[in-house]
Amino acid sequence: MCEDFEEWLATDSFRSTKHSSMEKLIVHGGAPLKGRINISGSKNSSLPILAATLLTNDTCTIRRVPDLSDTNYMVRILGELGAEVERASGVVVVKAEKIKSVAPYDLVRKMRASICVLGPLTGRLKECTVSLPGGCVIGDRPVDLHLKGLEALGAQILVEGGDIFVNAKKGFKGGPMNLMGKHGSTVLGTDNVMMAAVLAKGITTIEGAAAEPEVEDLANFLIKMGAKIEGAGTNRITIEGVKELHGAEHVVIPDRIEAGTFLVAGAMLGDGVTLKRVMPEHMKTVTDALIKCGFPVDITKDSITVKPNPNAKGFDLTTLCYPGFPTDMQAQMCALACVINDTSTITETIFPQRFMHCAEMKRMGANIDLQGATARIRGGSVMKGAPVMASDLRASAALVLAGLVAEGKTEINRLYHIDRGYEHLDDKLAALGAQLERVQDK
Ligand code: UD1
């Protein structure tokens, strides 16, 4: 482990990560939720956009970067790669004048999304070594499609000893490619290839590209930097390579998954939760699902209000790539299904093993039958608070939601999963009336 990295482990930005690994959240169920909250900037946009600042030696300013351990970690990675980085109140300023081409395991292992430095490092330096970030509880998470895309641009790639070695010393050359995988398109894979292709010679066409709003947000930032990209936000992206990129400023889009999580909370209990600073057009499948169940949902240009409905009907949903129902909202919908007095089914097609939350919810009294990648939830039985173990980011959020409606006290351990991706979740829920506290785990 390098010395700088050791130093960082002692800093405030790391402390929040480390700290929360020793904390748990106690949720006292039943307190009604009511009020308004502001949604933070998107985690999944911020991470690749921060990585994209490596593509220029000019200064880039990124606003509304949420204060999370994942974004702190990405800031740290940029610094370790040689960039000067300043961060204050959601604004991150990066100047990546001289950068290194090696991102070792110690640097990338804590966050799978650190793979998104692969595209910009290769794009700018024409060679790099990035360690494979490793496994993840929600599934295997291979990077074959990322590598397929870079190879289609002319890179030579060797994966050995846990490292990815990329060589494109003769320069990248644009061309056609298809990045569709067996579970659909790849978000970070599309991001990586797009970031490598912006500085390639000629035209790159990515078929089977991920159409997620976060990919479009990254493309919009790259376009501000001087890139020529068309079609981002669809399954076909065309990139005309340019010689160099320049500095730019960008405001990150609102986090549609954080927003969706609070919407589900508002549907589960209370007297109306209003989300401000949202982009309702990014959340249509989630709001449509709630409306179909019978929850009153009121949508304006930049706000969404939801209320519970004791007579809500069950739902059948299948996770799909955007604009389909997001896998990152699947666990939260499972918590919602537990309080609907009806049967619901959820089928997971993106990460078929992503059901770790079900076993924990069953410990709270949920009636869930898991058959392969489909969960059948018979809702309406009384949930009772219990000590539960958070397994991953969205599963943890779903356990918090279950705790909000359960009778008594729910203890959610391994809080660091939540702090990876929800900015001040406990403070925001408390502002809506939830009764919860963060305590040291003994
Ligand atoms: C991103 C999101 C994550 C979300 C996921 C799916 C970020 C930081 N994270 O993750 O929150 O759950 O999209 O919407 O944006 N796959 C392959 N080969 C590859 C890459 C992916 O087979 O090379 C498979 C995956 O195993 C999975 C599916 O494709 O089954 C989608 O994964 P992908 O979109 O790549 O997820 P991430 O970009 O890592």
Boltz pocket constraint, residues with backbone or C-beta under 6 A from the ligand:
constraints:
  - pocket:
      binder: B
      contacts: [[A, 43], [A, 44], [A, 45], [A, 47], [A, 113], [A, 139], [A, 140], [A, 141], [A, 142], [A, 143], [A, 144], [A, 145], [A, 146], [A, 147], [A, 181], [A, 182], [A, 183], [A, 184], [A, 185], [A, 186], [A, 187], [A, 188], [A, 189], [A, 210], [A, 214], [A, 327], [A, 328], [A, 349], [A, 350], [A, 351]]
      max_distance: 6.0
